[in-house]
Amino acid sequence: MIFTDNQECLQYINAIPDASHKKKPSRAPTVDSELPEEQQQEKTKKDSLNYAHPRFVISEFQLYETKTRFYLVGTNQARQHFRVLQIHRTADLVVIQDDVLYTEAEKTRLLKMIDDGNQGVGGLQPSAIHILGMVGFVRFTQGWYMIFITRRRQVALLGGHYIYHIDETRLVPIQQHQKMDKNSDEARYVATFLNIDLSKNFYFSYTYDVTNSLQNNMTQPPLKGGGQERGLKYNDMFIWNHYLLSAGFKHLNSRSGWILPLIYGFVDQAKISVFGRSIVVTLIARRSRYFAGARFLKRGVNDKGFVANDVETEQIVADMETTSFHSTNYLFGNTRYTSYVQHRGSIPLIWSQDTTNMSPKPPIELNVVDPFFSAAALHFENLFFRYGSPVIVLNLIKQKEKTRRESILGKEFSQAITYLNQFLPKEKQIKYIAWDMSRASKSADQDVIGYLEKIAEETMQATGFFHSGVETTENGEFSRQEGVLRTNCIDCLDRTNAAQFLMSKCALGHQLYALGVIASPQVDFDSDAVNIFTEMYHDHGDTIALQYGGSHLVNTMETYRKINQWTSHPRDMIESIKRFYANAFSDADKQDAINLFLGNFVTKDNQPMLWELSSDYHLHNQDPRNKATRRDYRHWYSKDALKAKVYEQPPTLYEIPIQFRKPATDPDESDPYQGYWVEYYNHKAYTSLDQLFVFNMNGTLKYKPFKITNGKDLNRE
């Protein structure tokens, strides 16, 4: 039989008598595999835990090509099993996932057969591209492209699972001899698409779900028995390559190892040394892909209830006495992990600013005056679904102005909250706090820091925070966060970041206290722990500001604490000029790139080009011809939105059977319980300390004072 690069070749290997999966006939590969991963693991099954939603992790890739096909072979660091993805080099995108898990010998035999079957047209050739992950597929006017991650960098470690920053990507045309004229529409689309720099602030993890919070990840029952079929789904709101992946994979929650969600935002991690205990603080910011864009071009809320500059910030504080999320007896039973989540987003009213007059502070216009506040209702319903109640709104915009700008929105926002609250049960009503932070910071008799710290403490008492652990009779330490603090100013940048920092500082004290590190739930300014945390939050604010506003933070914590004012004022002026320049000259191109990258705009025949559109309003709002049925103006929320989120499940869904409570022997990354031994420790690989992420992690040790020994050597105490 002659083997060519078609589906028969992939099927033939399953019929080989000595194949490990010979007892179970395979079915033809499909465009998107719906075969449950537990069935795949049964074929090559060692004695393992009965996971409810297993997933084969793919972290290493090798690309092969023939004249008519691409073959992407995936495995992980254990290199025990392999998967094959077939991509047709045709005008239409055809992606075929092979359902089979191959051994190394079977994979080699398969590739040899494909090579033999294509000797007449050049055989099977390996690509020289070093591939570390697949971002997805995209098409403009001529043909399809694949986007691969080719360089990555470790930026955080959670429970033995690495989070990576993308350092380099590669756009690979699928069709052969796909030539492109430099002045063509295709070339312009490619240049626009590449304006989204995937090497800046895009993050992923092979084994940890970065789209969900730690609380959601650690409270999802991992073992069978609770009726959960698919387990915790990726949070679509934060998957920035959702459109790119959807082109090749129909169901992004099929738990396929090929699907690698990317988040856009910020990730940082640092060590705090307290009396010899190693405490690790992780900061993760996830930017929503809905209604995403540049500062003056995306304001307020769209008619789907999604706000501009929507960012979820999570701080994770962990005692690294043990690395794993799991304890001896229970999956996710380690009680040394804590987290706190807060939210920022534009004021949920339909408003805009006209930038045509090149003013640094354009006038604010309320475009739609809706007495029923339908868009705001959708937004707050979404917050109830995501975080539960209470929802606490901290509005920091100006309340009194000579020329009314921000105060226009303040009055309307207050009316919106009052209207929505009258239909909510009293215990579920939105708590609204309006405070003119700008005026307070310029007043000699007002304590900005003290007032915000008071709000932070009250919020902490209302929402609580997440403290890991399984609900058992002997474990009374765990807690869950219920509700969220939603902070905004006009841009949700400078004032918002300062307020969020003080909320985070309050949460840090409570988290360290819960871990038994400090004697009371308060941490002081200018301590080593708060100094390193301030640096992290400053970097977090700068990154969010660059993504949305085009410059670093204009007003930092130093501004509001009124320290180093002589040096901070010139810096603030320079950043203001940078922000004005970016908003005036580069925001339009940035918005086009975002619309193309996220699939808000898709090229079609006989329609205007992206750069010919006078407005992108229709790309971010519902088609008026297909709008959903209007809701009751009084019952503006779904009853399910107000139901208390159930995080606790029977302990039996977490309990590790006695026979599995033993050291890992030849583990695989796909094992949620012991896979981190391969990913993090990787004892079979040589690693020098200067290349080890944890050894080089930023931390408080840099604040130790210097001392001079013998007048020559400069050492840290």
Steps between C-alpha positions, in 0.01 A plus 500: 500500500627849414447759773421855397432792734128440546277382780547133403864524605404631841242226536726218385734530798209407727469163331862399567483181709750604766349845556424562866145603414422195282205392718305811414439582132550864418257713309580737217660827606261794517535872458474545875532203729206440729648179644522535878860510611435231762439251216833595346680448828334162552685370196840564651384494857725456794338471840385860550238714669154509344497863383172660398652707218847373400700679232810397306747786540706598194800725562750393231430513127668392176367613161533282187384582150427332170385659178133484605499472882650629823537257790545638849622240750445589865627354826616623840815484712429141605503403127297189575215564256444704183210658313482592129321797343453506123456831313412499128685747280188609314307824454247388763626425848480129584634395842480133600574383852605137529324347800781256572773531763813356338805352665835623371547186289154537345557868430829421324335225295216733399737775381704241307188380319401857409853563372497182288163587353622845388843412358382592150425859607788569738413287800435620856725786608547622859473875553782692667253715696532450876134483607388537861127550451223577253329840511249415225410559135410815308398595148486840329444517122721234341564200725529359850787544744607311812634695798755321718676592824875466440646651819367520854615611844400376845342780703313320780460166673171392659464158661788367294346631176693758299339809347687622192534834323512484118828645372472418130246366251503393136235544230520201259299494172318169450474498120810432297657784302266756655657815355404844621535835327640760741232750396209256507207497740633171636831662596318785672282258696805300610675820612188607691467158664864509609439836672372283785840413639461149641841537665363761742273409791354174365513204739412131504548178694495141382363355824335786693182677385608865493156614380340411836579617852680280752173464691319361197790270414544356850131450583418300186463129601771310308369144550197326352180469695348847513313497170740751344575392144728764357639655814597865529479677165742762376374852560426619144517863609878481549607272210656749261569236233140374513426601140833361375444163669134479397603496134660157544326356807123510535480447875763679705386322817550152355817484717715431196871539569540701177290784644719748688308804629690830518420780741596864443590709801771468762669227708769553764631302794730577793630334818453644847728356765341514848697346788638235268164416343478538123180681401429546129273782376356471148313775317287406195300751294263364234368742239159425346485448124149646487468868402881518500683795353688825545421771754290763318361251247350263755312667784215392725294192418363340184143378463607147600602620847879476450706798616822645363829438682349205689783345704484234771793518743584206725766487770612160623698467823641155574723343762745293297568245773356253249470570128201292392134607518430160656540362850580144604134399520315738267534647153504881537531442873809717558392774746791732422349684199294820520369740236299820463328624182385852411366664185543823305298621202368812331181665631216280361313776317495562124735799470788620284753780445558685173874519430484688169590833661831355633416602856684310778169491692219469244145573614295204625175420324222267616402345167195313625284602795319180596259544792511122556882472483482177298873480419600563863251231607667244273841599634407458867319174428826374350690607815252308717552189286878533513558596862178462697383766744561752644613718210664814639551793259772755580458798266797740519408758233473874565172620647538879485656677201495851354440351156291187537670191357539204735217618725254444211570129526506503880140617525378256234693205655348574841151501345574169325599328827194642679268378222653148489506462879128562542427162334768300684446325835638720778783260588610483133495872419804663339696709749597831338784718633565828315811692606686780321855366535655776290359777722592311817862455389535876446345587834726547803238383750403169332683171548474313169689195622308476828158527333580235239646268765173531694299404189740213435452358850121524474512331159718219633249433777217492243657283229763296683780333306589152377696270733554155353396175659240226480197510730570225753440468871868554579544801266341821621749739340363535150289793377351621171466843341140596427448831323737752347619860520450682168717812474489767230603853420469654152781301336522225767877556508670736747248554781362149456844340530576691821166396654546140390849496651366605841229232474771247411722618786212440741439155348873420523490559875199269541658235278830500691309489828289204382820315406635556852787719380418818694328562833233746375333559160677833439817571304676836517619727221878498443538143628692270265187301417298811408795652311528200268121485468491872411754436223289215364183711505679792337612268216146361482354853469758606242425195285122546514546873422724430199251250360201734527636855521832484313724617788609401848306610808484879529426506873663228711476407868780750569271773366215409735731440797657842426858376507778583249279770350791688341596195293149365438352819348735517195447128444122542515516780240708288261259206530204735435664617176570138395138405567371797297728411206398132504130587517527752216720314252519124565172394661314455170758250372498322837120470487511355147756241614289400802185466287684279252678287762186433705284422198272800550570572134519205259593553135226409252448549130312810385536687827712804597854449620576546868673834445207629294252481788391836635409342836531164672178545702326212321794269577452532877123531533208277411349502154166682552337250263598207725468646848374275776155553648503799731487410867252620758620839622439405861627142498827598335699208640480124471405318820802274454729804519408560865533139609793444734789336317560147630871440543485212748455143379510167687856431624484158331540679164842621619617206712807311378467121545765352730668300221585825314656680797853418396786668310457536126658235279557613142227772515344677201418872482141406420452362852342785705622340823866421434568656161675800655796271585582496130416863425667667797761269648588314178772306678621337177612834352817691590411846634747758634389739775545809285240356259252394769203734515431460872864570587498825301153619605474860614463535875552691823860378542609793283393736779751354745755764604855487372800472727867549421739227607871585533437817305497303175217254460142616465262241638139478607437426862 
